[in-house]
Amino acid sequence: MKTAILLLTFLGVAHLSIGQQAETETASDSLMVTIFMKHHQDKNIEELREIRNNNGFLENFPPPSAKVVNWYVMMGIGQVVTVKIPASELRNLNISVEKSVWGAFSTEFYPTYDLYPHILEEKKKLKPTHEK
């Protein structure tokens, strides 16, 4: 019994080697992409909705491999969506956009990362200021 526990512990440590993240954390091969979907302003909202419906927008975007980080409307611009995907799924994200978004929106893609945790780390390093 003691040998079995020792063996399982050894295998667990070997599985999570130094520098490797636990499964509950984000996989190192994932990336975030922010997509600006700019409304075609020569069309009204009903025309845009019809184009999206005909394209299967809600059925096809985002692809199943994508996790939506946030999805906002930027007034006067359109919709801004940030997704997290495995790097190997970048092509599928692009195809999903081409099939379901084009016609209603023009699109721009931006690689994205979360700076906020780094800002918090830097704030912790600051010396406390004393008020007089």
N, C-alpha and C positions, 0 to 999 in steps of 0.2 A: 504494500500500500504506500509506504514511504517512498519507494522507488518510483511508483507511478506519479505521485504528486511532484516529485523532483523533476521527472521527465516532462510533465505538462508545464511546469514552471519554466524549464529551460526552453521548451518549444515556444512558449508565449513570449519570452524575452527575445529569442532569436527572430520571431515573427515581427516584433516591433523594435527593430534595430535602431541605433542612434540616428537621429535626424528624420526618422520616418514618423508620420503623423498617425494617430489613432484613427479608426474608421469614423468616429463621430465628428471629426474635424473635416474641413474641406480637402478634397483630394488635390494633390499638387499639380495634377494635369488639367484642372479646371480653369476656366477663364471667364471673366465678365465682359459683356459687350453691351454698350448703350446704343440703342437705335432711335434716331430721330425720324419719326414718321410725319412729314410735313404735309398738311392738308393741301390739296389742289384748290386754290382759292377761287378758281373760275367755276367751281361746282358748289351747290348748296349742300347742307347736311343730309338731306334725303337722297340726293344723287350719290354722295359718298357712301352712305349706308347701303344703297342698292349695289354699288360696285363691290363693296366688301362682302356682302351676302352672296353675290354671284361668284366671287372668287373663293368662297368657303373660308373666309377670314377666321371666324371663331372656331372652325373645325381644324384648321391647319396651323394657326399661329397662337402661341409659340409651339415649336415641335415638342414631342413628349420628353425629349432629353433635356429640355431647358427648364430651369427653375426661375420663376419671375422674382427678381429682387425688389423691383418697384415698377409702377406703371402710372404715369401722371399725364394730365393734359396740361400743356403749356399754351395758354391762351394766345391766339394770334399766330401760333406756330403749328401745333398739332399734338400728337402723342409722343411721349418719351418713355421708352421701355428699357429697363436694364435687366438682362438675364444672365444667369450663371450656367455654363455648359461645359461638358468635357471637351477638351481641345479637339478630340477626334470627331466631334459633332458640329464643328464650325460650318462645314459644307451643308449639312442638313438645315442649319439655321438659315443660311443664305437662300437655299431652295425654298424654304417655308416662306420667307419674305417675298421672294420673286413670285411665287404662286398666289399668295393671298393678300399681299399689301399693295403691290404695284397697280396703278390705275387710280387708286383712291389717294395714295400718298406718294411723294418722292421720299427717298430714304437716304440717311447718312449713318454710317457705323463708326463707333469709337471704342477702342479697347479701354477698359475701365478697371480701376482698382480702388479699394477702400482705404483711404488715407487716415480716416478718423482714429483707428487704434494707434497709429504712429504719432498723431498729434497728442493723444492722451499720454503716451509714454514720454514725449518731450515735455509736456506740462508737469509731469511728476518730477522731472529733473530740475525744474526751476527752483531757485532759492525762494523761500517765503519772503514776501515784502512786508515790512512793518510800517503801519500807519503812525504818523506823528500826531 
